[in-house]
Amino acid sequence: MSRHPITVSEDADVTEASEVMISTTVKSLPVVGHGRILVGIISRRDLVHRLARSDDLIKATLDALLRELGVTWETSVDEGWPP
């Protein structure tokens, strides 16, 4: 255990945690709340699980966002990307 561990804030998003793990050799990060109190741990596995979503889920999320904007476009997703 390091005397000054690399951590992320509980307010950090997935991108920030990913960047820390990519730029260091850290494979899991303590997540700290206000007062630097440990509230959890996030691992590479957690990030992959969060980012690796099915095409159907990505399409549903995209459709919902477009509906919120009042847009009625037809969407499709293939292997994680819009065509």
Biopython code that builds the backbone (N, CA, C, O; Angstrom):
import numpy as np
from Bio.PDB.StructureBuilder import StructureBuilder

atoms = [
    (1, "MET", "N", (0.841, -1.179, 0.000)),
    (1, "MET", "CA", (0.000, 0.000, 0.000)),
    (1, "MET", "C", (0.883, 1.237, 0.000)),
    (1, "MET", "O", (1.848, 1.324, 0.758)),
    (2, "SER", "N", (0.552, 2.164, -0.832)),
    (2, "SER", "CA", (1.323, 3.398, -0.941)),
    (2, "SER", "C", (0.917, 4.387, 0.150)),
    (2, "SER", "O", (-0.239, 4.436, 0.571)),
    (3, "ARG", "N", (1.884, 5.161, 0.589)),
    (3, "ARG", "CA", (1.603, 6.190, 1.598)),
    (3, "ARG", "C", (0.689, 7.270, 1.021)),
    (3, "ARG", "O", (-0.124, 7.853, 1.740)),
    (4, "HIS", "N", (0.828, 7.536, -0.290)),
    (4, "HIS", "CA", (0.000, 8.534, -0.981)),
    (4, "HIS", "C", (-0.650, 7.860, -2.186)),
    (4, "HIS", "O", (-0.194, 8.039, -3.315)),
    (5, "PRO", "N", (-1.702, 7.094, -1.956)),
    (5, "PRO", "CA", (-2.305, 6.358, -3.067)),
    (5, "PRO", "C", (-2.949, 7.280, -4.099)),
    (5, "PRO", "O", (-3.408, 8.376, -3.779)),
    (6, "ILE", "N", (-2.970, 6.815, -5.318)),
    (6, "ILE", "CA", (-3.671, 7.516, -6.386)),
    (6, "ILE", "C", (-5.147, 7.199, -6.196)),
    (6, "ILE", "O", (-5.521, 6.033, -6.073)),
    (7, "THR", "N", (-5.985, 8.227, -6.171)),
    (7, "THR", "CA", (-7.410, 8.044, -5.933)),
    (7, "THR", "C", (-8.222, 8.830, -6.952)),
    (7, "THR", "O", (-7.691, 9.664, -7.686)),
    (8, "VAL", "N", (-9.514, 8.549, -6.979)),
    (8, "VAL", "CA", (-10.457, 9.378, -7.727)),
    (8, "VAL", "C", (-11.567, 9.792, -6.777)),
    (8, "VAL", "O", (-11.872, 9.097, -5.808)),
    (9, "SER", "N", (-12.153, 10.918, -7.071)),
    (9, "SER", "CA", (-13.258, 11.432, -6.275)),
    (9, "SER", "C", (-14.534, 10.688, -6.614)),
    (9, "SER", "O", (-14.688, 10.196, -7.732)),
    (10, "GLU", "N", (-15.448, 10.602, -5.663)),
    (10, "GLU", "CA", (-16.734, 9.968, -5.936)),
    (10, "GLU", "C", (-17.524, 10.753, -6.985)),
    (10, "GLU", "O", (-18.478, 10.223, -7.555)),
    (11, "ASP", "N", (-17.150, 11.988, -7.245)),
    (11, "ASP", "CA", (-17.803, 12.809, -8.267)),
    (11, "ASP", "C", (-17.168, 12.638, -9.651)),
    (11, "ASP", "O", (-17.678, 13.174, -10.635)),
    (12, "ALA", "N", (-16.062, 11.896, -9.731)),
    (12, "ALA", "CA", (-15.363, 11.702, -11.004)),
    (12, "ALA", "C", (-16.208, 10.836, -11.936)),
    (12, "ALA", "O", (-16.983, 9.990, -11.489)),
    (13, "ASP", "N", (-16.045, 11.065, -13.229)),
    (13, "ASP", "CA", (-16.759, 10.221, -14.187)),
    (13, "ASP", "C", (-15.847, 9.092, -14.663)),
    (13, "ASP", "O", (-14.664, 9.039, -14.325)),
    (14, "VAL", "N", (-16.424, 8.202, -15.447)),
    (14, "VAL", "CA", (-15.701, 7.023, -15.930)),
    (14, "VAL", "C", (-14.467, 7.426, -16.722)),
    (14, "VAL", "O", (-13.435, 6.761, -16.640)),
    (15, "THR", "N", (-14.560, 8.496, -17.478)),
    (15, "THR", "CA", (-13.433, 8.946, -18.296)),
    (15, "THR", "C", (-12.226, 9.290, -17.434)),
    (15, "THR", "O", (-11.097, 8.925, -17.766)),
    (16, "GLU", "N", (-12.459, 9.982, -16.344)),
    (16, "GLU", "CA", (-11.346, 10.378, -15.473)),
    (16, "GLU", "C", (-10.665, 9.147, -14.864)),
    (16, "GLU", "O", (-9.437, 9.066, -14.836)),
    (17, "ALA", "N", (-11.451, 8.204, -14.383)),
    (17, "ALA", "CA", (-10.879, 6.971, -13.817)),
    (17, "ALA", "C", (-10.101, 6.205, -14.882)),
    (17, "ALA", "O", (-9.023, 5.679, -14.605)),
    (18, "SER", "N", (-10.644, 6.140, -16.102)),
    (18, "SER", "CA", (-9.959, 5.446, -17.204)),
    (18, "SER", "C", (-8.625, 6.095, -17.508)),
    (18, "SER", "O", (-7.621, 5.403, -17.677)),
    (19, "GLU", "N", (-8.602, 7.412, -17.578)),
    (19, "GLU", "CA", (-7.367, 8.124, -17.897)),
    (19, "GLU", "C", (-6.300, 7.892, -16.836)),
    (19, "GLU", "O", (-5.121, 7.749, -17.161)),
    (20, "VAL", "N", (-6.705, 7.854, -15.570)),
    (20, "VAL", "CA", (-5.743, 7.593, -14.498)),
    (20, "VAL", "C", (-5.158, 6.197, -14.663)),
    (20, "VAL", "O", (-3.945, 6.019, -14.548)),
    (21, "MET", "N", (-6.001, 5.210, -14.930)),
    (21, "MET", "CA", (-5.511, 3.840, -15.072)),
    (21, "MET", "C", (-4.630, 3.662, -16.305)),
    (21, "MET", "O", (-3.663, 2.901, -16.275)),
    (22, "ILE", "N", (-4.959, 4.360, -17.384)),
    (22, "ILE", "CA", (-4.164, 4.271, -18.614)),
    (22, "ILE", "C", (-2.803, 4.931, -18.427)),
    (22, "ILE", "O", (-1.795, 4.426, -18.922)),
    (23, "SER", "N", (-2.768, 6.048, -17.719)),
    (23, "SER", "CA", (-1.516, 6.806, -17.581)),
    (23, "SER", "C", (-0.623, 6.304, -16.446)),
    (23, "SER", "O", (0.483, 6.814, -16.268)),
    (24, "THR", "N", (-1.076, 5.327, -15.685)),
    (24, "THR", "CA", (-0.287, 4.762, -14.591)),
    (24, "THR", "C", (-0.331, 3.237, -14.694)),
    (24, "THR", "O", (-0.942, 2.686, -15.610)),
    (25, "THR", "N", (0.307, 2.582, -13.771)),
    (25, "THR", "CA", (0.246, 1.112, -13.719)),
    (25, "THR", "C", (-0.843, 0.630, -12.766)),
    (25, "THR", "O", (-0.930, -0.562, -12.473)),
    (26, "VAL", "N", (-1.661, 1.537, -12.288)),
    (26, "VAL", "CA", (-2.705, 1.223, -11.318)),
    (26, "VAL", "C", (-3.804, 0.397, -11.982)),
    (26, "VAL", "O", (-4.292, 0.749, -13.057)),
    (27, "LYS", "N", (-4.186, -0.694, -11.342)),
    (27, "LYS", "CA", (-5.241, -1.555, -11.873)),
    (27, "LYS", "C", (-6.556, -1.389, -11.135)),
    (27, "LYS", "O", (-7.599, -1.834, -11.612)),
    (28, "SER", "N", (-6.511, -0.752, -9.973)),
    (28, "SER", "CA", (-7.733, -0.418, -9.251)),
    (28, "SER", "C", (-7.479, 0.854, -8.452)),
    (28, "SER", "O", (-6.367, 1.112, -7.991)),
    (29, "LEU", "N", (-8.531, 1.632, -8.305)),
    (29, "LEU", "CA", (-8.403, 2.938, -7.661)),
    (29, "LEU", "C", (-9.334, 3.051, -6.471)),
    (29, "LEU", "O", (-10.507, 2.690, -6.566)),
    (30, "PRO", "N", (-8.827, 3.549, -5.348)),
    (30, "PRO", "CA", (-9.731, 3.896, -4.256)),
    (30, "PRO", "C", (-10.595, 5.089, -4.682)),
    (30, "PRO", "O", (-10.110, 6.026, -5.315)),
    (31, "VAL", "N", (-11.848, 5.036, -4.332)),
    (31, "VAL", "CA", (-12.774, 6.139, -4.600)),
    (31, "VAL", "C", (-13.026, 6.817, -3.260)),
    (31, "VAL", "O", (-13.450, 6.179, -2.297)),
    (32, "VAL", "N", (-12.758, 8.121, -3.213)),
    (32, "VAL", "CA", (-12.891, 8.848, -1.955)),
    (32, "VAL", "C", (-13.986, 9.901, -2.045)),
    (32, "VAL", "O", (-14.204, 10.530, -3.081)),
    (33, "GLY", "N", (-14.663, 10.063, -0.918)),
    (33, "GLY", "CA", (-15.710, 11.074, -0.810)),
    (33, "GLY", "C", (-15.175, 12.321, -0.145)),
    (33, "GLY", "O", (-13.966, 12.537, -0.062)),
    (34, "HIS", "N", (-16.093, 13.132, 0.323)),
    (34, "HIS", "CA", (-15.712, 14.370, 1.007)),
    (34, "HIS", "C", (-14.937, 14.012, 2.277)),
    (34, "HIS", "O", (-15.294, 13.065, 2.977)),
    (35, "GLY", "N", (-13.904, 14.749, 2.565)),
    (35, "GLY", "CA", (-13.050, 14.461, 3.701)),
    (35, "GLY", "C", (-12.078, 13.330, 3.428)),
    (35, "GLY", "O", (-11.449, 12.803, 4.346)),
    (36, "ARG", "N", (-11.956, 12.954, 2.139)),
    (36, "ARG", "CA", (-11.051, 11.882, 1.701)),
    (36, "ARG", "C", (-11.355, 10.557, 2.385)),
    (36, "ARG", "O", (-10.455, 9.761, 2.652)),
    (37, "ILE", "N", (-12.641, 10.330, 2.666)),
    (37, "ILE", "CA", (-13.088, 9.076, 3.259)),
    (37, "ILE", "C", (-13.290, 8.056, 2.139)),
    (37, "ILE", "O", (-13.921, 8.365, 1.128)),
    (38, "LEU", "N", (-12.766, 6.859, 2.310)),
    (38, "LEU", "CA", (-12.913, 5.793, 1.315)),
    (38, "LEU", "C", (-14.385, 5.402, 1.203)),
    (38, "LEU", "O", (-15.029, 5.059, 2.194)),
    (39, "VAL", "N", (-14.908, 5.462, -0.041)),
    (39, "VAL", "CA", (-16.301, 5.060, -0.269)),
    (39, "VAL", "C", (-16.398, 3.860, -1.201)),
    (39, "VAL", "O", (-17.480, 3.301, -1.379)),
    (40, "GLY", "N", (-15.263, 3.451, -1.806)),
    (40, "GLY", "CA", (-15.290, 2.294, -2.689)),
    (40, "GLY", "C", (-13.988, 2.118, -3.431)),
    (40, "GLY", "O", (-13.022, 2.854, -3.233)),
    (41, "ILE", "N", (-13.994, 1.110, -4.298)),
    (41, "ILE", "CA", (-12.847, 0.805, -5.151)),
    (41, "ILE", "C", (-13.384, 0.580, -6.558)),
    (41, "ILE", "O", (-14.411, -0.076, -6.731)),
    (42, "ILE", "N", (-12.702, 1.114, -7.562)),
    (42, "ILE", "CA", (-13.073, 0.857, -8.951)),
    (42, "ILE", "C", (-11.896, 0.162, -9.632)),
    (42, "ILE", "O", (-10.748, 0.581, -9.484)),
    (43, "SER", "N", (-12.185, -0.888, -10.369)),
    (43, "SER", "CA", (-11.132, -1.660, -11.026)),
    (43, "SER", "C", (-11.251, -1.531, -12.540)),
    (43, "SER", "O", (-12.232, -0.998, -13.060)),
    (44, "ARG", "N", (-10.227, -2.033, -13.240)),
    (44, "ARG", "CA", (-10.287, -2.062, -14.707)),
    (44, "ARG", "C", (-11.492, -2.871, -15.164)),
    (44, "ARG", "O", (-12.163, -2.508, -16.130)),
    (45, "ARG", "N", (-11.762, -3.969, -14.466)),
    (45, "ARG", "CA", (-12.912, -4.814, -14.812)),
    (45, "ARG", "C", (-14.212, -4.014, -14.715)),
    (45, "ARG", "O", (-15.086, -4.145, -15.572)),
    (46, "ASP", "N", (-14.344, -3.187, -13.676)),
    (46, "ASP", "CA", (-15.530, -2.353, -13.514)),
    (46, "ASP", "C", (-15.694, -1.403, -14.700)),
    (46, "ASP", "O", (-16.799, -1.203, -15.203)),
    (47, "LEU", "N", (-14.573, -0.821, -15.138)),
    (47, "LEU", "CA", (-14.620, 0.121, -16.261)),
    (47, "LEU", "C", (-15.030, -0.577, -17.555)),
    (47, "LEU", "O", (-15.870, -0.073, -18.301)),
    (48, "VAL", "N", (-14.436, -1.732, -17.815)),
    (48, "VAL", "CA", (-14.779, -2.472, -19.030)),
    (48, "VAL", "C", (-16.260, -2.846, -19.004)),
    (48, "VAL", "O", (-16.959, -2.710, -20.008)),
    (49, "HIS", "N", (-16.729, -3.315, -17.854)),
    (49, "HIS", "CA", (-18.138, -3.687, -17.732)),
    (49, "HIS", "C", (-19.047, -2.485, -18.008)),
    (49, "HIS", "O", (-20.085, -2.623, -18.656)),
    (50, "ARG", "N", (-18.656, -1.319, -17.517)),
    (50, "ARG", "CA", (-19.464, -0.107, -17.701)),
    (50, "ARG", "C", (-19.456, 0.364, -19.160)),
    (50, "ARG", "O", (-20.468, 0.837, -19.676)),
    (51, "LEU", "N", (-18.314, 0.227, -19.804)),
    (51, "LEU", "CA", (-18.176, 0.739, -21.160)),
    (51, "LEU", "C", (-18.625, -0.253, -22.229)),
    (51, "LEU", "O", (-19.037, 0.157, -23.314)),
    (52, "ALA", "N", (-18.554, -1.530, -21.942)),
    (52, "ALA", "CA", (-18.910, -2.563, -22.924)),
    (52, "ALA", "C", (-20.408, -2.843, -22.832)),
    (52, "ALA", "O", (-20.839, -3.728, -22.093)),
    (53, "ARG", "N", (-21.182, -2.090, -23.580)),
    (53, "ARG", "CA", (-22.634, -2.250, -23.564)),
    (53, "ARG", "C", (-23.094, -2.842, -24.884)),
    (53, "ARG", "O", (-22.440, -2.685, -25.915)),
    (54, "SER", "N", (-24.220, -3.519, -24.837)),
    (54, "SER", "CA", (-24.770, -4.133, -26.042)),
    (54, "SER", "C", (-25.241, -3.056, -27.019)),
    (54, "SER", "O", (-25.552, -1.930, -26.629)),
    (55, "ASP", "N", (-25.286, -3.431, -28.290)),
    (55, "ASP", "CA", (-25.783, -2.506, -29.309)),
    (55, "ASP", "C", (-27.205, -2.059, -29.004)),
    (55, "ASP", "O", (-27.541, -0.891, -29.199)),
    (56, "ASP", "N", (-28.052, -2.986, -28.522)),
    (56, "ASP", "CA", (-29.440, -2.635, -28.203)),
    (56, "ASP", "C", (-29.512, -1.582, -27.102)),
    (56, "ASP", "O", (-30.329, -0.664, -27.172)),
    (57, "LEU", "N", (-28.661, -1.711, -26.086)),
    (57, "LEU", "CA", (-28.652, -0.731, -25.000)),
    (57, "LEU", "C", (-28.136, 0.616, -25.490)),
    (57, "LEU", "O", (-28.683, 1.656, -25.124)),
    (58, "ILE", "N", (-27.097, 0.609, -26.306)),
    (58, "ILE", "CA", (-26.574, 1.865, -26.859)),
    (58, "ILE", "C", (-27.648, 2.547, -27.703)),
    (58, "ILE", "O", (-27.845, 3.757, -27.597)),
    (59, "LYS", "N", (-28.343, 1.776, -28.540)),
    (59, "LYS", "CA", (-29.401, 2.328, -29.391)),
    (59, "LYS", "C", (-30.526, 2.913, -28.543)),
    (59, "LYS", "O", (-31.006, 4.011, -28.825)),
    (60, "ALA", "N", (-30.950, 2.192, -27.510)),
    (60, "ALA", "CA", (-32.026, 2.677, -26.645)),
    (60, "ALA", "C", (-31.629, 3.977, -25.937)),
    (60, "ALA", "O", (-32.438, 4.897, -25.815)),
    (61, "THR", "N", (-30.387, 4.042, -25.477)),
    (61, "THR", "CA", (-29.897, 5.252, -24.817)),
    (61, "THR", "C", (-29.854, 6.420, -25.788)),
    (61, "THR", "O", (-30.284, 7.525, -25.455)),
    (62, "LEU", "N", (-29.342, 6.184, -26.978)),
    (62, "LEU", "CA", (-29.272, 7.214, -28.007)),
    (62, "LEU", "C", (-30.667, 7.692, -28.398)),
    (62, "LEU", "O", (-30.903, 8.894, -28.518)),
    (63, "ASP", "N", (-31.588, 6.755, -28.597)),
    (63, "ASP", "CA", (-32.970, 7.116, -28.939)),
    (63, "ASP", "C", (-33.602, 7.976, -27.846)),
    (63, "ASP", "O", (-34.288, 8.953, -28.148)),
    (64, "ALA", "N", (-33.380, 7.623, -26.588)),
    (64, "ALA", "CA", (-33.946, 8.391, -25.476)),
    (64, "ALA", "C", (-33.378, 9.809, -25.445)),
    (64, "ALA", "O", (-34.114, 10.770, -25.220)),
    (65, "LEU", "N", (-32.076, 9.940, -25.669)),
    (65, "LEU", "CA", (-31.463, 11.272, -25.697)),
    (65, "LEU", "C", (-32.021, 12.121, -26.831)),
    (65, "LEU", "O", (-32.289, 13.309, -26.649)),
    (66, "LEU", "N", (-32.194, 11.522, -27.988)),
    (66, "LEU", "CA", (-32.739, 12.261, -29.135)),
    (66, "LEU", "C", (-34.193, 12.670, -28.880)),
    (66, "LEU", "O", (-34.601, 13.776, -29.236)),
    (67, "ARG", "N", (-34.975, 11.772, -28.260)),
    (67, "ARG", "CA", (-36.372, 12.111, -27.932)),
    (67, "ARG", "C", (-36.431, 13.303, -26.984)),
    (67, "ARG", "O", (-37.282, 14.180, -27.135)),
    (68, "GLU", "N", (-35.518, 13.334, -25.997)),
    (68, "GLU", "CA", (-35.460, 14.454, -25.060)),
    (68, "GLU", "C", (-35.195, 15.767, -25.792)),
    (68, "GLU", "O", (-35.658, 16.824, -25.364)),
    (69, "LEU", "N", (-34.457, 15.700, -26.885)),
    (69, "LEU", "CA", (-34.155, 16.885, -27.683)),
    (69, "LEU", "C", (-35.262, 17.208, -28.678)),
    (69, "LEU", "O", (-35.208, 18.226, -29.369)),
    (70, "GLY", "N", (-36.259, 16.344, -28.747)),
    (70, "GLY", "CA", (-37.353, 16.553, -29.689)),
    (70, "GLY", "C", (-37.013, 16.139, -31.107)),
    (70, "GLY", "O", (-37.661, 16.583, -32.055)),
    (71, "VAL", "N", (-36.006, 15.294, -31.262)),
    (71, "VAL", "CA", (-35.554, 14.849, -32.574)),
    (71, "VAL", "C", (-36.120, 13.458, -32.840)),
    (71, "VAL", "O", (-36.138, 12.614, -31.945)),
    (72, "THR", "N", (-36.577, 13.218, -34.055)),
    (72, "THR", "CA", (-37.167, 11.921, -34.390)),
    (72, "THR", "C", (-36.364, 11.220, -35.483)),
    (72, "THR", "O", (-36.936, 10.768, -36.475)),
    (73, "TRP", "N", (-35.072, 11.126, -35.315)),
    (73, "TRP", "CA", (-34.222, 10.454, -36.278)),
    (73, "TRP", "C", (-34.271, 8.949, -36.074)),
    (73, "TRP", "O", (-34.475, 8.473, -34.958)),
    (74, "GLU", "N", (-34.085, 8.214, -37.141)),
    (74, "GLU", "CA", (-33.950, 6.758, -37.064)),
    (74, "GLU", "C", (-32.490, 6.455, -36.745)),
    (74, "GLU", "O", (-31.594, 6.990, -37.397)),
    (75, "THR", "N", (-32.241, 5.611, -35.759)),
    (75, "THR", "CA", (-30.868, 5.291, -35.374)),
    (75, "THR", "C", (-30.599, 3.802, -35.534)),
    (75, "THR", "O", (-31.514, 2.979, -35.500)),
    (76, "SER", "N", (-29.330, 3.479, -35.709)),
    (76, "SER", "CA", (-28.900, 2.076, -35.689)),
    (76, "SER", "C", (-27.490, 2.036, -35.115)),
    (76, "SER", "O", (-26.730, 2.998, -35.224)),
    (77, "VAL", "N", (-27.158, 0.901, -34.500)),
    (77, "VAL", "CA", (-25.845, 0.722, -33.886)),
    (77, "VAL", "C", (-25.317, -0.639, -34.324)),
    (77, "VAL", "O", (-26.038, -1.636, -34.285)),
    (78, "ASP", "N", (-24.052, -0.671, -34.742)),
    (78, "ASP", "CA", (-23.444, -1.936, -35.175)),
    (78, "ASP", "C", (-22.076, -2.057, -34.514)),
    (78, "ASP", "O", (-21.197, -1.230, -34.754)),
    (79, "GLU", "N", (-21.892, -3.062, -33.697)),
    (79, "GLU", "CA", (-20.648, -3.302, -32.981)),
    (79, "GLU", "C", (-20.189, -2.099, -32.173)),
    (79, "GLU", "O", (-19.009, -1.749, -32.158)),
    (80, "GLY", "N", (-21.155, -1.471, -31.497)),
    (80, "GLY", "CA", (-20.832, -0.367, -30.604)),
    (80, "GLY", "C", (-20.753, 0.999, -31.244)),
    (80, "GLY", "O", (-20.509, 1.984, -30.547)),
    (81, "TRP", "N", (-20.951, 1.096, -32.550)),
    (81, "TRP", "CA", (-20.822, 2.388, -33.226)),
    (81, "TRP", "C", (-22.014, 2.626, -34.144)),
    (81, "TRP", "O", (-22.524, 1.701, -34.776)),
    (82, "PRO", "N", (-22.449, 3.886, -34.207)),
    (82, "PRO", "CA", (-23.403, 4.204, -35.281)),
    (82, "PRO", "C", (-22.719, 3.983, -36.623)),
    (82, "PRO", "O", (-21.523, 4.241, -36.758)),
    (83, "PRO", "N", (-23.462, 3.510, -37.612)),
    (83, "PRO", "CA", (-22.840, 3.242, -38.933)),
    (83, "PRO", "C", (-22.366, 4.518, -39.609)),
    (83, "PRO", "O", (-21.827, 4.467, -40.714)),
]
sb = StructureBuilder()
sb.init_structure("model")
sb.init_model(0)
sb.init_chain("A")
sb.init_seg("    ")
for serial, (resi, resn, name, xyz) in enumerate(atoms, 1):
    if name == "N":
        sb.init_residue(resn, " ", resi, " ")
    sb.init_atom(name, np.array(xyz, "f"), 0.0, 1.0, " ", f" {name:<3s}", serial, name[0])
structure = sb.get_structure()
